[in-house]
Amino acid sequence: MATGSPPLLDADASPRLVAAVDLGSNSFHLLVARALGGDLQVIDRIKEMVRLGEGLTPDKMLSPEVAERALACLDRFGQRLRAMPPGDVRAVGTNTLRQIRPESGFLERAERALGHPIDVIAGREEARLIYLGVAHGLAAGEELRLVVDIGGGSTELIVGRGFTPRLRESLHMGCVTLSQRYFADGRITARAMERAELAGALEVRPIRALFRRTGWHKAVGSSGTIKAIAAVIAAEGWCPDGISAAALERLRNALVAAGSVEALTVKGLSEQRRPVFPGGVAALRAVFMHLGVSHMQVSDEALREGLIYEMLGRDQHEDVRERTVRSLAQRFGVDRTHATRVEETATALFAQSAEPWQFTHPNDPFALGFAARLHEIGLIISHSSYQKHGAYLLRNADLSGFTRQAQQVLAALVLGHRRKFPGAEIAALPEDRQVAVRRLCVLLRLAVLMHRGRSEKALPDPQLRVEGEAIRLEFPDGWLARHPLTQLELEEEAARLATAGFTLEFG
């Protein structure tokens, strides 16, 4: 474990079985592990070469053949995971799932096959999780490290120290995309290799100077592409430890000399990896040449291990989302005292409505709390329609620890905390989340309304009763009569909620 990093595994904690599913553009991975006595013990590890990226059509749909192949794999994974509680399984989709159009319905079918929710994560969030996984597998040290992960559709680059990533980028190149573009017919010519390397160089170019200026000392590679390259280089005897620049160039020349994927005779290359191997070599060569890498160590850990440590860290109060929310609140000048009051009231309302409103998703209480703390971040831009500015920021910002869907939920709640109810924005969410997010939005609106006066005086704790879309707020006898402004605001809110299908009564 790296020096100065927080202990993510509690030696005194009870054993816990957790699982991570990584749905990449080339391979799907399942990792099941047990956290026990301060160690992480791998119980099961399954990998299937699905090549999801192959099925991505120009109109961002998924071909039926590839979709069925992926769903069959997820159904097999689901057999292993269905008995596990939702909070102990984390499944994420990366580059190809980021591109598939929602109306294809593939994500919903995939979730049914797996039996667990699937989070589609942004490229830079993928990079953060990769770094977290790789960092746990490295020897202690405080040197700056460059971590490189070449997937099927994207390449993640991270510079960090210990467990902390300092710089993260996700590039639009991978072993599948480059192989499809330059080696689709299986031929490996010198010209095709040069063009593939140049395409990789064009992706690296915008961030080349930034990454070089960090002064990183050690390069580490992760995931299947880099591990496959290292295996071939070791089997051929070109580099006994990791990947050297000279050995990588020798491998590149061997591919060109072979002339085709079928004619490749290098040792250590699996048949499944063969079709996308040339694109992976071109991508890694671009990274080596343009980031000045002379030697790369290879890590067995990657995104799925990062997901495991992320889950365990959240349970042990190392939730990166908390740091992200605190940082946002500070950056945008949020009145933290007021936000805390709103959060406390929203949390109290949530506790009273959780059972009748069936808030079963593990992220529901977090979404409400985070939205309460960030509902005023748009004020830094303009007071007029500040809820719209805040929603835009949350929808488009790089929020460490948040999935794309979690950001959409957060943005919808902040947009809907005042004035017009955000019907269209909530309707754009997955169907199985819409009812819960509508109800969370009501709770946030009520909490904000009760603190509109921004008074430091403690408010009475109203009693909330809900049944279906009917809401009843009960205040202490005579309190509303002594606070006519609040009563008027509740009357106006009842009218707004009526347009969204809710009935609000109070007394």
C-alpha positions in Angstrom: 0.0 0.0 0.0 1.4 3.4 -1.0 2.7 5.6 1.7 0.2 8.1 3.2 -2.8 6.5 1.6 -6.0 5.8 3.6 -6.5 2.2 4.7 -9.5 1.0 2.6 -9.6 -2.5 4.2 -10.4 -2.7 7.9 -8.6 -5.6 9.5 -11.3 -5.8 12.2 -14.3 -5.8 9.8 -16.4 -8.8 9.2 -15.8 -10.8 6.0 -17.7 -9.3 3.1 -18.1 -10.7 -0.4 -18.1 -8.1 -3.2 -18.1 -8.2 -7.0 -17.2 -5.9 -9.8 -18.2 -6.2 -13.5 -16.3 -4.3 -16.2 -18.1 -4.1 -19.5 -15.4 -2.9 -21.8 -15.4 -2.4 -25.6 -13.3 -5.6 -26.1 -13.8 -7.8 -23.0 -16.3 -8.3 -20.2 -14.7 -9.0 -16.8 -16.2 -10.3 -13.6 -14.3 -10.2 -10.3 -15.6 -11.6 -7.1 -13.5 -11.0 -3.9 -13.7 -11.3 -0.2 -12.5 -8.5 2.1 -11.1 -10.3 5.2 -8.6 -9.3 7.8 -7.2 -6.4 6.0 -6.7 -8.4 2.8 -8.6 -8.7 -0.5 -8.9 -12.4 -1.5 -10.0 -13.1 -5.1 -12.7 -15.8 -5.1 -13.6 -15.8 -8.8 -12.4 -14.2 -11.9 -14.1 -14.6 -15.3 -13.2 -12.9 -18.6 -15.0 -13.2 -21.9 -13.9 -11.6 -25.2 -17.2 -10.0 -26.3 -15.9 -7.3 -28.6 -18.8 -5.0 -28.0 -17.1 -2.2 -30.0 -17.3 -4.3 -33.1 -21.1 -4.0 -33.1 -21.3 -0.3 -32.8 -23.0 1.0 -36.0 -22.5 4.5 -37.5 -25.8 5.6 -36.1 -24.6 4.5 -32.6 -26.8 1.5 -32.3 -25.6 -2.1 -31.6 -25.8 -4.8 -34.2 -28.1 -7.7 -33.2 -25.4 -10.3 -33.4 -23.1 -8.5 -31.0 -25.9 -7.5 -28.7 -27.0 -11.2 -28.3 -23.4 -12.2 -27.7 -23.0 -9.6 -25.0 -26.4 -10.5 -23.4 -25.5 -14.2 -23.3 -22.3 -13.3 -21.5 -24.1 -11.1 -19.0 -26.6 -13.9 -18.4 -23.7 -16.2 -17.4 -22.3 -13.5 -15.2 -25.8 -13.0 -13.7 -25.9 -16.7 -12.6 -22.9 -16.0 -10.4 -24.2 -12.7 -9.0 -28.0 -13.0 -8.6 -27.7 -14.2 -5.0 -25.6 -11.2 -4.0 -27.2 -8.0 -2.5 -27.2 -5.0 -4.9 -24.9 -3.0 -2.6 -22.2 -5.6 -2.9 -22.1 -5.6 -6.8 -20.9 -2.8 -9.0 -21.1 -3.0 -12.7 -19.9 -0.3 -15.1 -19.9 0.2 -18.8 -17.1 2.2 -20.6 -16.4 3.5 -24.1 -18.9 1.6 -26.3 -21.7 1.8 -23.7 -21.0 5.6 -23.5 -21.8 5.8 -27.2 -24.8 3.6 -27.7 -28.0 5.6 -28.0 -30.4 5.2 -25.1 -33.3 4.4 -27.4 -31.6 1.2 -28.5 -32.8 -0.3 -25.2 -29.6 -2.3 -24.9 -28.7 -1.0 -21.4 -32.1 -2.1 -20.0 -31.8 -5.5 -21.5 -28.2 -5.8 -20.2 -29.3 -5.0 -16.7 -32.1 -7.6 -16.8 -29.6 -10.2 -18.0 -27.1 -9.4 -15.3 -29.6 -8.9 -12.5 -27.9 -5.7 -11.3 -27.8 -2.0 -12.3 -25.1 -1.0 -14.8 -23.5 2.4 -14.4 -22.1 4.0 -17.6 -19.1 6.0 -16.5 -17.3 8.9 -18.2 -13.8 8.5 -19.5 -12.1 10.5 -16.8 -14.0 8.6 -14.1 -12.9 5.4 -15.7 -9.3 6.7 -15.5 -9.7 7.5 -11.8 -11.0 4.0 -11.0 -8.2 2.4 -13.0 -5.6 4.4 -11.1 -7.2 3.3 -7.8 -7.0 -0.3 -8.8 -3.4 -0.1 -10.1 -2.2 1.9 -7.1 -3.2 -0.9 -4.7 -1.1 -3.4 -6.6 2.1 -1.3 -6.5 4.8 -1.3 -3.9 4.8 1.6 -1.5 6.4 4.7 -2.9 5.9 8.4 -3.3 7.2 8.7 -6.9 5.0 10.2 -9.6 3.6 7.4 -11.8 2.2 7.4 -15.3 -0.5 4.8 -15.6 -1.7 3.7 -19.1 -4.7 1.5 -19.8 -5.5 0.6 -23.4 -9.0 -0.7 -23.8 -11.1 -1.6 -26.8 -12.4 1.9 -27.5 -10.4 4.3 -25.4 -7.1 4.8 -23.7 -6.8 6.2 -20.2 -3.8 8.1 -19.1 -3.2 9.1 -15.4 -0.4 10.7 -13.5 -0.6 10.2 -9.7 1.2 9.8 -6.5 0.3 7.2 -3.9 -3.5 6.7 -4.2 -4.1 10.2 -5.5 -4.5 10.8 -9.3 -3.2 14.3 -10.2 -3.9 14.3 -13.9 -6.4 12.2 -15.9 -7.4 12.0 -19.5 -9.3 9.6 -21.7 -8.4 9.4 -25.4 -10.6 8.1 -28.2 -8.4 5.3 -29.4 -8.3 1.6 -28.5 -7.2 -1.8 -29.7 -10.6 -2.5 -31.3 -11.1 1.0 -32.9 -7.6 1.2 -34.4 -7.7 -2.5 -35.6 -11.1 -1.9 -37.3 -9.9 1.3 -39.0 -6.5 0.2 -40.2 -6.4 -3.6 -40.1 -10.0 -4.6 -40.8 -9.0 -7.0 -43.6 -6.4 -8.7 -41.4 -3.5 -7.3 -43.5 -0.7 -5.6 -41.6 1.3 -3.4 -44.0 4.0 -0.9 -43.1 1.7 1.9 -44.4 -1.3 0.7 -42.3 0.9 0.5 -39.2 2.3 4.0 -39.8 -1.2 5.4 -40.3 -2.5 3.7 -37.1 0.5 5.1 -35.1 -0.1 8.5 -36.6 -3.8 8.3 -35.5 -2.7 7.5 -32.0 -0.2 10.3 -32.1 -3.0 12.8 -33.0 -4.9 11.7 -30.0 -1.9 12.0 -27.6 -0.8 15.3 -29.1 -3.2 17.7 -27.2 -2.1 16.4 -23.8 1.5 15.5 -24.6 3.1 18.6 -23.1 0.8 18.6 -20.1 1.7 15.0 -19.1 5.4 15.5 -19.8 5.6 18.5 -17.6 4.4 16.5 -14.6 7.9 14.9 -14.3 6.6 11.3 -13.7 9.2 8.8 -12.9 7.7 5.4 -13.5 5.3 4.1 -16.2 2.8 1.4 -15.4 0.5 -0.4 -17.9 -2.8 -2.2 -17.1 -5.5 -4.2 -18.8 -5.6 -6.9 -21.5 -3.9 -5.1 -24.4 -0.8 -4.2 -22.5 -0.7 -7.5 -20.6 -0.9 -9.3 -24.0 1.9 -7.3 -25.4 4.1 -7.9 -22.3 3.3 -11.7 -22.6 4.5 -11.8 -26.2 7.6 -9.8 -25.5 8.5 -12.0 -22.6 7.8 -15.2 -24.5 10.0 -14.0 -27.4 12.8 -13.2 -24.9 12.9 -9.5 -26.0 12.5 -8.0 -22.5 12.4 -10.1 -19.4 10.6 -7.5 -17.2 7.7 -5.5 -18.6 7.9 -3.6 -21.9 10.9 -1.7 -23.2 10.7 0.8 -26.0 13.2 -1.4 -28.0 11.2 -4.6 -27.5 7.9 -2.8 -28.5 9.5 -1.6 -31.7 10.8 -5.1 -32.4 7.3 -6.4 -31.9 5.9 -3.8 -34.2 8.3 -4.7 -36.9 7.5 -8.4 -36.5 3.8 -7.7 -37.1 4.6 -5.8 -40.3 7.0 -8.6 -41.4 4.2 -11.2 -40.9 2.0 -9.2 -43.2 -1.3 -10.4 -41.8 -3.0 -11.4 -38.6 -3.3 -15.0 -39.7 0.4 -15.2 -40.5 1.5 -14.0 -37.1 3.8 -16.5 -35.4 4.9 -14.6 -32.3 4.8 -16.6 -29.1 2.4 -16.0 -26.2 -0.5 -14.5 -28.3 -3.9 -16.0 -27.8 -6.3 -16.6 -30.7 -8.9 -14.4 -29.1 -6.5 -11.5 -28.8 -5.1 -11.9 -32.3 -7.7 -9.8 -34.4 -7.3 -6.7 -32.3 -3.5 -7.1 -31.5 -2.1 -4.8 -34.2 -4.3 -1.9 -33.1 -3.2 -2.3 -29.5 0.4 -2.3 -30.5 -0.1 0.9 -32.5 -1.8 2.6 -29.6 0.9 1.7 -27.1 3.6 2.8 -29.6 2.0 6.2 -29.9 2.0 6.5 -26.1 5.6 5.4 -25.8 6.9 7.7 -28.5 5.0 10.9 -27.6 5.1 10.7 -23.8 8.7 9.7 -23.7 8.3 6.2 -22.2 11.4 4.0 -22.3 10.2 1.2 -20.1 6.8 0.2 -18.7 6.0 -2.0 -15.7 2.8 -4.1 -16.1 0.1 -4.3 -13.4 -2.3 -7.2 -12.8 -4.8 -4.7 -11.3 -7.1 -2.4 -13.4 -10.6 -1.0 -13.4 -12.4 -3.9 -11.8 -10.0 -3.9 -8.8 -10.6 -0.1 -8.6 -14.3 -0.8 -8.4 -13.8 -3.2 -5.5 -11.7 -0.8 -3.5 -14.1 2.0 -4.3 -17.0 0.0 -2.8 -15.0 -0.9 0.3 -13.8 2.7 0.7 -17.4 4.0 0.6 -18.4 1.6 3.4 -15.4 2.8 5.5 -16.2 6.5 5.0 -13.7 7.1 2.2 -16.4 8.1 -0.3 -14.7 10.2 -3.0 -18.2 11.7 -3.8 -18.0 13.5 -0.5 -14.8 15.1 -1.4 -16.2 16.1 -4.8 -19.3 17.7 -3.3 -17.2 19.6 -0.7 -14.9 20.9 -3.4 -17.8 22.0 -5.6 -19.5 23.8 -2.8 -16.2 25.6 -2.0 -15.4 26.5 -5.6 -18.9 27.9 -6.3 -19.2 29.8 -3.0 -22.1 27.9 -1.6 -23.6 29.1 1.7 -22.6 25.9 3.6 -24.6 26.8 6.8 -27.8 27.2 4.8 -27.1 24.1 2.6 -26.6 22.0 5.8 -29.9 23.1 7.2 -31.7 22.2 3.9 -29.9 18.8 3.9 -30.9 18.0 7.5 -34.6 18.8 6.7 -34.5 16.8 3.4 -32.9 13.9 5.3 -35.6 14.0 7.9 -38.3 14.0 5.3 -36.6 11.1 3.5 -36.6 9.0 6.7 -40.3 9.5 7.1 -41.2 8.6 3.5 -38.6 6.0 2.6 -40.8 3.0 3.4 -44.1 4.1 1.8 -42.4 5.7 -1.2 -40.2 2.6 -1.6 -36.8 4.3 -1.9 -34.8 1.1 -2.4 -31.9 2.3 -4.6 -28.8 2.6 -2.5 -28.0 6.0 -4.1 -31.3 7.6 -3.3 -30.3 9.1 0.1 -27.0 10.2 -1.3 -28.6 11.9 -4.3 -31.0 13.9 -2.1 -28.3 14.9 0.3 -25.8 15.9 -2.4 -28.5 17.9 -4.2 -29.4 19.7 -1.0 -25.8 20.7 -0.5 -25.4 21.9 -4.1 -28.8 23.3 -4.9 -27.4 26.9 -5.0 -24.2 26.5 -6.9 -25.7 28.3 -9.9 -25.9 31.5 -7.9 -22.3 32.2 -8.8 -23.4 32.7 -12.4 -26.7 34.6 -12.0 -29.5 34.8 -9.5 -32.0 34.7 -12.4 -32.9 31.0 -13.1 -29.9 29.9 -11.0 -31.4 26.4 -10.8 -30.8 26.1 -14.5 -27.2 27.2 -14.2 -26.6 24.8 -11.4 -28.1 21.9 -13.3 -26.0 22.6 -16.3 -22.8 22.6 -14.2 -23.7 19.3 -12.5 -24.7 17.7 -15.8 -21.5 18.6 -17.6 -18.8 18.8 -14.9 -16.1 16.2 -14.3 -17.4 14.8 -11.0 -15.1 12.2 -9.5 -17.0 9.3 -8.0 -20.2 10.0 -9.9 -21.6 8.0 -12.8 -23.2 9.6 -15.8 -26.6 8.6 -14.6 -25.9 9.8 -11.1 -24.9 13.2 -12.5 -28.1 13.3 -14.5 -30.1 12.6 -11.4 -28.3 15.3 -9.4 -28.8 17.8 -12.2 -32.5 17.0 -12.4 -33.0 17.5 -8.6 -31.1 20.8 -8.6 -33.0 22.0 -11.6 -36.3 21.1 -10.0 -35.7 22.4 -6.5 -37.7 25.5 -7.2 -40.3 26.9 -9.6 -41.3 24.6 -12.5 -41.2 20.8 -11.8 -38.6 19.2 -14.1 -40.8 16.7 -15.9 -38.9 16.5 -19.1 -35.5 16.1 -17.4 -36.8 13.3 -15.2 -38.5 11.6 -18.2 -35.0 11.4 -19.9 -33.8 9.2 -17.1 -34.1 5.4 -17.2 -37.7 4.3 -16.7 -37.0 2.4 -13.5 -35.5 5.5 -11.8 -38.1 8.1 -12.8 -40.7 7.5 -10.0 -38.0 7.6 -7.2 -36.4 10.8 -8.7 -39.7 12.6 -8.9 -40.4 11.8 -5.3 -36.9 12.9 -4.2 -37.5 16.1 -6.1 -40.6 16.7 -4.0 -38.7 16.2 -0.8 -36.0 18.6 -1.8 -38.5 21.3 -2.9 -40.2 21.1 0.5 -36.9 21.3 2.4 -35.8 24.3 0.4 -39.2 26.0 0.8 -39.1 25.6 4.6 -35.7 27.3 4.8 -36.5 30.1 2.3 -36.2 32.7 5.0 -32.6 31.6 5.7 -33.3 32.0 9.4 -30.9 30.5 11.9 -33.8 29.8 14.2 -34.7 26.1 14.4 -37.8 25.1 12.5 -40.3 22.6 13.9 -39.9 19.1 12.5 -43.0 18.7 10.4 -44.6 15.2 10.2 -44.8 13.9 6.7 -47.3 11.3 5.5 -47.3 10.0 1.9 -49.5 7.6 0.1 -49.0 7.2 -3.6 -48.7 10.8 -4.9 -50.6 12.3 -2.0 -48.5 14.2 0.5 -49.6 15.6 3.9 -47.4 17.9 6.1 -48.4 18.4 9.7 -46.9 21.3 11.7 -47.3 22.0 15.5 -50.7 23.6 16.4 -50.8 27.2 15.5 -47.3 27.3 13.9 -48.5 28.0 10.3 -50.9 30.7 11.6 -47.9 32.5 13.1 -46.0 32.1 9.9 -48.3 33.3 7.1 -45.6 33.7 4.5 -44.7 30.0 4.8 -48.4 29.1 4.5 -48.7 31.2 1.3 -45.6 29.5 -0.1 -47.0 26.1 0.7 -50.2 27.0 -1.1 -48.2 28.1 -4.2 -46.1 24.9 -4.0 -49.3 22.8 -3.9 -50.4 24.4 -7.1 -47.0 23.7 -8.8 -47.0 20.1 -7.6 -50.5 19.5 -8.8 -49.2 20.1 -12.4 -46.8 17.2 -11.8 -49.5 14.8 -10.5 -48.9 15.3 -6.7 -51.4 16.6 -4.1 -50.0 18.5 -1.2 -52.0 19.2 1.9 -50.7 20.8 5.1 -51.9 22.0 8.4 
